[in-house]
Amino acid sequence: MSEECLEETRHLEQWIVHHPEVIDEGLKIVASQYNRWVSVEGGSAKEALDVLALSSSGQTVVIELKRGSDRKVHLQAITYEALVAGFDRHMLADAHAHWLTKNGAATTAEEALEQLTEHLESGWDDEILKLPRLVLVAESFPDQVLTTVQWLADTVAHGLEIECHEYSLFRDNGALYSSFQKIFPVENLEGRTLRPAPAVDTGQVRERIATRERRARSVKVIAERRGIPDHARIELNLDTLVKSEIVAQIDDWLAAESSRRSVTWVNDKVRPLLWAAAEDPSARWTPTALRDEIFAQAGVSSHNFSAADGWQYQGQSLYWFAQSLLNRESDEAETS
């Protein structure tokens, strides 16, 4: 980047803000250059977190960027992770609203919270919010950084999840391109936490995160493989997911007007559902957003089950249908 006269904030940060999929396809950017840190007793800090994101599983993601190589990149990032671990959904919504408004899209905290909630596959989980993921992005990582990160992950930091991503630049026919590669994945860490917080079973929370991420990918898996035909009927089946009285209330509301049950599929990797009863029947919905809309119109409070478990195609949930497609591919690869 130095040779190309590119800057960390102006270029590298903006690449990731506009294309968070280079880190993780399930990320939504919450804010960049966030520095609104305060304490109850009036203390503050001016350091700016490069990028704050939210995964579809409900996990906050701290992304720390370096233009070249930095031996201390992990130390600053860990401080930000500790600070972000104290965020709740309303703090995230406030940060998102402030960032959007600052960048020309005036947004209230309530509107920001709605946008963030729509991004989540299974709603909010307060325990998951206490365990941010830390993503370090640099042109290269010194050996001592990787050694320290490995040691922290394996022996010291209880629940610490760190990823190291390296980027490189190259030219093709005069055009400049960037590529990103994760070189250090870390999962299911055990050890010791250094911040005061309510006790959390990190093993169970990590499993919930992993399950949520698998379910969040269901729509993408199906749409990419065109596993469900366009205009196929999709049904909402809440049995075993919520209490029987809620199932009955939703069913009664759906039955009151035939169009309410008319949900069809389009092969879109994010918003694959069309709802005939919507104000705009041509509008596309994520499974989570349409579930929440139906619950709201039926007068039922929102629930945190995975929408990929509730929506079904030919009697099979979207989650298990996606798994069957992946299993079939695996079997075919083995036989070939």
Secondary structure per residue as TSV (DSSP state, phi and psi in degrees):
chain	resnum	aa	ss	phi	psi
A	1	M	-	360.0	-34.8
A	2	S	T	-61.9	-43.7
A	3	E	T	-64.0	-31.4
A	4	E	T	-90.1	1.7
A	5	C	T	60.1	38.2
A	6	L	-	-99.9	150.5
A	7	E	-	-111.1	154.6
A	8	E	I	-63.9	-52.3
A	9	T	I	-77.1	-45.0
A	10	R	I	-70.6	-31.7
A	11	H	I	-114.3	-64.6
A	12	L	I	-57.3	-47.3
A	13	E	I	-61.9	-43.3
A	14	Q	H	-68.9	-31.4
A	15	W	H	-58.5	-45.6
A	16	I	H	-74.4	-37.5
A	17	V	H	-60.3	-41.1
A	18	H	H	-86.3	-18.3
A	19	H	-	-138.0	65.9
A	20	P	G	-63.4	-14.6
A	21	E	G	-65.4	-16.3
A	22	V	G	-67.8	-21.0
A	23	I	T	-96.9	-48.9
A	24	D	-	-163.5	129.0
A	25	E	T	-66.2	-16.9
A	26	G	T	-96.5	16.9
A	27	L	E	-94.1	143.3
A	28	K	E	-122.4	127.9
A	29	I	E	-72.0	128.2
A	30	V	E	-93.0	-45.4
A	31	A	E	-165.0	161.7
A	32	S	E	-131.0	152.9
A	33	Q	E	50.8	46.7
A	34	Y	E	-79.4	125.5
A	35	N	-	-139.6	26.0
A	36	R	-	-94.1	63.4
A	37	W	E	-96.4	128.2
A	38	V	E	-142.0	158.3
A	39	S	-	-114.1	166.9
A	40	V	T	-60.2	-34.6
A	41	E	T	-88.8	9.4
A	42	G	S	97.4	0.9
A	43	G	-	-71.1	159.9
A	44	S	E	-153.0	168.6
A	45	A	E	-141.8	147.3
A	46	K	-	-102.2	-6.9
A	47	E	-	-59.8	140.4
A	48	A	-	-106.4	122.3
A	49	L	E	-70.6	130.5
A	50	D	E	-61.3	-61.3
A	51	V	E	-140.4	132.2
A	52	L	E	-115.7	128.0
A	53	A	E	-130.8	169.3
A	54	L	E	-129.4	126.7
A	55	S	E	-82.3	162.5
A	56	S	T	-66.6	-15.8
A	57	S	T	-85.5	-4.9
A	58	G	S	94.2	13.9
A	59	Q	-	-97.6	131.8
A	60	T	E	-72.7	148.4
A	61	V	E	-130.8	118.9
A	62	V	E	-95.1	120.8
A	63	I	E	-114.3	115.0
A	64	E	E	-108.0	129.0
A	65	L	E	-114.7	145.3
A	66	K	-	-136.8	134.4
A	67	R	S	-65.3	-39.3
A	68	G	S	-120.5	-111.8
A	69	S	-	-130.7	136.4
A	70	D	-	-138.8	125.8
A	71	R	T	-72.7	-13.5
A	72	K	T	-115.6	14.1
A	73	V	H	-58.1	-35.9
A	74	H	H	-72.7	-31.2
A	75	L	H	-67.2	-47.2
A	76	Q	H	-64.5	-39.9
A	77	A	H	-64.4	-37.4
A	78	I	H	-64.5	-36.9
A	79	T	H	-60.7	-45.6
A	80	Y	H	-62.8	-39.2
A	81	E	H	-60.9	-42.7
A	82	A	H	-62.4	-39.1
A	83	L	H	-67.7	-44.2
A	84	V	H	-67.1	-26.7
A	85	A	T	-60.8	-19.1
A	86	G	T	-88.6	-0.4
A	87	F	-	-73.2	142.6
A	88	D	-	-111.8	-179.4
A	89	R	H	-62.6	-32.7
A	90	H	H	-73.6	-35.1
A	91	M	H	-64.6	-42.0
A	92	L	H	-62.6	-42.4
A	93	A	H	-63.7	-40.2
A	94	D	H	-63.8	-43.2
A	95	A	H	-63.0	-41.2
A	96	H	H	-67.2	-42.8
A	97	A	H	-63.5	-43.0
A	98	H	H	-62.5	-42.5
A	99	W	H	-66.9	-45.6
A	100	L	H	-63.1	-43.4
A	101	T	H	-64.3	-42.1
A	102	K	H	-61.0	-29.8
A	103	N	T	-97.7	18.9
A	104	G	T	96.7	1.5
A	105	A	-	-115.1	86.0
A	106	A	-	-54.4	122.4
A	107	T	-	-141.7	135.3
A	108	T	-	-83.8	163.7
A	109	A	H	-61.9	-35.4
A	110	E	H	-66.3	-42.3
A	111	E	H	-66.0	-39.3
A	112	A	H	-64.6	-40.8
A	113	L	H	-62.9	-38.8
A	114	E	H	-63.6	-41.2
A	115	Q	H	-64.8	-43.8
A	116	L	H	-66.3	-40.6
A	117	T	H	-63.7	-39.8
A	118	E	H	-62.9	-29.5
A	119	H	H	-71.3	-25.3
A	120	L	-	-78.5	140.4
A	121	E	S	-75.7	-37.8
A	122	S	S	-131.2	26.6
A	123	G	-	79.6	-174.2
A	124	W	-	-84.8	146.7
A	125	D	-	-137.0	111.5
A	126	D	H	-62.3	-33.3
A	127	E	H	-69.3	-37.5
A	128	I	H	-64.6	-36.2
A	129	L	H	-62.7	-24.9
A	130	K	T	-78.4	-6.1
A	131	L	S	-123.4	76.2
A	132	P	-	-64.9	155.1
A	133	R	E	-97.2	140.4
A	134	L	E	-111.0	123.4
A	135	V	E	-119.6	118.6
A	136	L	E	-101.2	130.2
A	137	V	E	-125.2	122.0
A	138	A	E	-149.8	164.1
A	139	E	S	-68.5	-32.4
A	140	S	-	-160.3	158.0
A	141	F	-	-116.8	125.1
A	142	P	-	-60.4	152.6
A	143	D	H	-57.3	-36.3
A	144	Q	H	-68.1	-28.7
A	145	V	H	-68.5	-48.0
A	146	L	H	-63.3	-38.1
A	147	T	H	-62.8	-44.9
A	148	T	H	-65.6	-43.4
A	149	V	H	-60.2	-44.2
A	150	Q	H	-61.7	-43.7
A	151	W	H	-64.3	-44.0
A	152	L	I	-59.9	-45.0
A	153	A	I	-66.0	-38.5
A	154	D	I	-87.2	-30.8
A	155	T	I	-127.6	-20.4
A	156	V	I	-112.9	-58.1
A	157	A	B	-92.3	109.6
A	158	H	T	-67.7	117.7
A	159	G	T	83.4	4.2
A	160	L	-	-75.8	125.6
A	161	E	E	-118.9	115.3
A	162	I	E	-123.4	140.2
A	163	E	E	-126.4	144.4
A	164	C	E	-116.8	123.8
A	165	H	E	-119.2	130.1
A	166	E	E	-105.2	142.3
A	167	Y	E	-117.6	155.9
A	168	S	E	-140.9	154.2
A	169	L	E	-114.2	144.1
A	170	F	E	-151.3	157.8
A	171	R	E	-111.9	144.3
A	172	D	E	-140.8	116.8
A	173	N	T	53.6	38.0
A	174	G	T	87.6	-14.6
A	175	A	E	-89.2	144.0
A	176	L	E	-96.4	130.2
A	177	Y	E	-125.5	156.7
A	178	S	E	-125.6	147.2
A	179	S	E	-131.2	149.1
A	180	F	E	-124.7	140.8
A	181	Q	E	-140.4	128.3
A	182	K	E	-79.9	120.5
A	183	I	E	-109.2	-9.2
A	184	F	E	-141.2	87.4
A	185	P	-	-85.0	140.5
A	186	V	-	-133.9	137.2
A	187	E	-	-147.7	155.5
A	188	N	S	49.7	60.3
A	189	L	-	-84.7	144.9
A	190	E	-	-129.2	149.2
A	191	G	S	161.2	-128.2
A	192	R	B	-132.3	130.4
A	193	T	-	-90.5	144.7
A	194	L	-	-109.8	12.0
A	195	R	S	-123.2	142.7
A	196	P	-	-70.2	125.3
A	197	A	-	-163.5	157.3
A	198	P	-	-56.9	144.8
A	199	A	-	-59.2	134.4
A	200	V	-	-131.2	130.5
A	201	D	-	-78.5	95.8
A	202	T	H	-64.9	-30.6
A	203	G	H	-61.5	-46.8
A	204	Q	H	-67.1	-39.9
A	205	V	H	-65.5	-42.3
A	206	R	H	-60.6	-38.4
A	207	E	H	-66.5	-38.3
A	208	R	H	-63.8	-41.5
A	209	I	H	-61.3	-46.9
A	210	A	H	-61.7	-41.7
A	211	T	H	-64.7	-43.1
A	212	R	H	-61.6	-40.5
A	213	E	H	-67.3	-37.6
A	214	R	H	-63.1	-42.2
A	215	R	H	-70.1	-35.2
A	216	A	H	-64.6	-27.0
A	217	R	T	-82.7	-7.1
A	218	S	H	-57.5	-48.2
A	219	V	H	-61.1	-44.7
A	220	K	H	-61.7	-43.5
A	221	V	H	-60.2	-46.3
A	222	I	H	-67.8	-44.9
A	223	A	H	-66.2	-41.6
A	224	E	H	-63.1	-32.7
A	225	R	H	-95.7	-0.1
A	226	R	T	48.8	46.0
A	227	G	-	-70.3	-28.0
A	228	I	S	-113.4	129.7
A	229	P	-	-65.4	148.0
A	230	D	T	-57.6	141.6
A	231	H	T	74.5	7.0
A	232	A	-	-68.6	149.5
A	233	R	E	-78.1	134.1
A	234	I	E	-118.2	136.2
A	235	E	E	-120.0	151.2
A	236	L	E	-99.7	117.1
A	237	N	-	-120.8	111.8
A	238	L	-	-100.1	0.6
A	239	D	T	-57.1	134.4
A	240	T	T	75.9	-9.8
A	241	L	T	-96.5	-31.9
A	242	V	S	-137.1	172.2
A	243	K	-	-63.3	151.8
A	244	S	H	-60.7	-34.9
A	245	E	H	-68.1	-30.3
A	246	I	H	-73.6	-40.4
A	247	V	H	-55.4	-45.5
A	248	A	H	-64.8	-40.4
A	249	Q	H	-65.4	-42.5
A	250	I	H	-66.2	-44.7
A	251	D	H	-60.7	-41.8
A	252	D	H	-62.2	-41.2
A	253	W	H	-67.4	-41.9
A	254	L	H	-64.1	-38.4
A	255	A	H	-72.7	-17.2
A	256	A	T	-69.4	-19.2
A	257	E	S	-149.2	125.8
A	258	S	G	-60.1	-34.1
A	259	S	G	-66.3	-21.1
A	260	R	G	-66.9	-27.3
A	261	R	G	-89.6	-5.4
A	262	S	-	-85.7	90.9
A	263	V	E	-119.8	128.8
A	264	T	E	-127.5	162.4
A	265	W	E	-101.4	140.8
A	266	V	-	-130.0	145.4
A	267	N	-	-80.0	77.9
A	268	D	-	-118.9	133.6
A	269	K	S	-72.6	-11.6
A	270	V	S	-120.7	-50.6
A	271	R	-	-120.5	87.2
A	272	P	-	-97.1	1.6
A	273	L	E	-110.5	137.3
A	274	L	E	-113.2	139.6
A	275	W	E	-125.7	117.8
A	276	A	T	-63.7	-25.9
A	277	A	T	-87.5	-0.8
A	278	A	S	-69.9	156.6
A	279	E	S	-58.1	-36.8
A	280	D	S	-118.8	98.0
A	281	P	T	-61.4	-16.6
A	282	S	T	-88.4	-6.6
A	283	A	-	-69.8	141.8
A	284	R	E	-98.9	144.8
A	285	W	E	-123.9	147.2
A	286	T	-	-76.6	155.0
A	287	P	H	-56.0	-39.2
A	288	T	H	-67.7	-45.5
A	289	A	H	-63.3	-41.4
A	290	L	H	-70.3	-39.7
A	291	R	H	-56.0	-48.6
A	292	D	H	-64.9	-36.6
A	293	E	H	-65.6	-42.1
A	294	I	H	-64.7	-43.6
A	295	F	H	-60.7	-44.0
A	296	A	H	-64.0	-45.4
A	297	Q	H	-68.4	-27.1
A	298	A	T	-83.7	-2.4
A	299	G	T	78.2	27.8
A	300	V	-	-114.3	137.0
A	301	S	-	-66.3	152.5
A	302	S	-	-66.9	153.7
A	303	H	-	-126.0	160.9
A	304	N	-	-102.0	12.9
A	305	F	S	-69.8	156.9
A	306	S	-	-69.6	128.0
A	307	A	H	-64.0	-27.6
A	308	A	H	-67.5	-17.7
A	309	D	H	-85.7	-27.3
A	310	G	H	-84.7	-35.6
A	311	W	E	-85.0	135.7
A	312	Q	E	-127.6	148.6
A	313	Y	E	-122.9	119.3
A	314	Q	T	51.5	44.3
A	315	G	T	81.3	2.2
A	316	Q	E	-120.2	133.5
A	317	S	E	-63.2	154.6
A	318	L	H	-59.0	-35.9
A	319	Y	H	-62.4	-51.4
A	320	W	H	-72.2	-29.0
A	321	F	H	-65.5	-42.6
A	322	A	H	-62.9	-41.3
A	323	Q	H	-62.6	-37.8
A	324	S	H	-66.3	-36.4
A	325	L	H	-64.1	-43.2
A	326	L	H	-66.9	-40.7
A	327	N	H	-63.8	-39.0
A	328	R	H	-63.8	-42.8
A	329	E	H	-61.6	-41.3
A	330	S	H	-64.0	-42.8
A	331	D	H	-63.7	-41.4
A	332	E	H	-66.1	-36.1
A	333	A	H	-66.5	-36.9
A	334	E	H	-69.1	-40.2
A	335	T	H	-72.9	-27.1
A	336	S	-	-80.7	360.0
